Structures are given as C-alpha cells and as structure tokens.
C-alpha cells in the first residue's frame, strides 16, 4: 500500500497492539502489553535487558507467535504468525547487525533474494541499479557510492542501505533495533536525517533503544517496559529524561504519562 495518502489514515493508528502476552517455560516474557503507532510517528521502546521490549516487537514482526492478544493494522485485525505474514502487512525489521551482504554493492543488497531478471533470464543489473538510485535519492540524496561493496561504506551509509531495502518493497511500519549503536556523532546525525525523511513519508517507526538521549532526539513518544509489562506511555516533550529513568528503573509513572499495568502503585 502506498504511503503517499497519509492524511486519509491519520485519524486511526497505523498499528495497535492489544493485550499481547507470550510465555516461555511458564515465565511471561510479555504480559498484557498494549501500544499503538500513528502514521509518520516514531515511538521509542525502552527498558532494561529482559524487560520484554524485543520480545514484544518480535511478536509484531512474526518472529514469535503470541499466546494472547490482538494486532490491528489500519484498524483491521491482522493475522501475523510468521515473518512472511508481517511483510505482507508492510512490516519490516532492521536489526542492529543490519544483515547486509558486505561483498556486494548497494543495488545487490536492496534486491537480495528478490533479484530482477532480464527476458534472457540473466540478472538485470541496470534495472536494479536504477531503482536503487531512485529509492536512495528519496532517502539519502547525498549517497553516491553505488558501485562499491557495502563493506567499504560507513556505518551511517550501511544503515541507509538497510532502510532503503525495507522501503523499496513498500514497508509502512519499520522496527529499528538500536539504529545508532556503535555509530559516531556524524553517522548518528545521518541516521536521524533518515528517520525524519521516513516520517515525512508517513512511515511509522518503532525504535528499540537503550539510549535515552537517542530516544529523546528521535522519538515523538516513549513507551517503557519492565518485567514484561508496560510501565507507561508519554510524549517525549511531556517528560524529562530523569522521569523516564524512573520508569525504567523503578516502574514509577510520571504525572503526564499514561500508566500501564506495570506501573508502580503510589503508596499512601
């Protein structure tokens, strides 16, 4: 589905996760978790290791099958039992490792596993490079290193290639796992520019990060998890970094946040 007509779908969430739960060996890794994502919005998902944030997002990406709960895409109930189902709904995941093929160029990476062929049955390198230039022109107009193996690119440029591969096939919902991890300031700024461009196109982004500074720089809202439960949701403009730290460490929900089932109850 095209992302161009954003205004028509802006009134309803792009994604709604309702009361999702999953257990491993009798332990609830995600317990009754609900959150939503609007078109053109970045939601930062924060929490300690083991808080449940990666597990929750893996349910959306089809890597894990939920035990309970429902997923809605554009207000319609979605059936997501595996990664192929997720891709059919326009959901793409960009992992911290990026999973790019180092020894081939950007165009070959964009079409990895989905290569275009000529009428003679050979690889259509010209068509793939033309499409790669088109999508990269939308995303990162300064990118020009189309002929070089990806291993020679900077971290920020490699992130560009990974994102371009996702949106080439009409991703509308991006899951980004630690997108600026191990990047320097200049490359981190490049990734921020990429994310702002994706927002303009109406693409919704779930941003998983351990870095509060990252989330405050990039996200419109923040959701915090602790012990498999949602502590709360808040607009980044309504809370301080210290308050979000309190959510992560103590499960304490600030006044302007919407509490979840994992929020610490206030004592009298």
Buried (B, 14 or more C-beta within 10 A) or exposed (E): EEBEEBEEBBEBBBBBBBEBBBEEEEEBBBBBBBBBBBBBBBBBBBBBEEBBBBBBBBBBBBBBEBBEBBBBBBEEEBEBEEBEBBBEBBBBBBBBEBEBBEEBBBBBBBBEEEBBEEEEEEEBBEBBBEBBBEBBEBBBEEBEBEEEBBEEBBBBBBBBBBBBBBBBEEBBBBBBBBBBBEBEEEBBBBBBBBBEBBBEBBBBBBBBBBBBEBBBBBBBBBBBBBBBBBBBBBEBEEBEEEBBBBBBEEBBBBEEBEBBBBBBEEEE
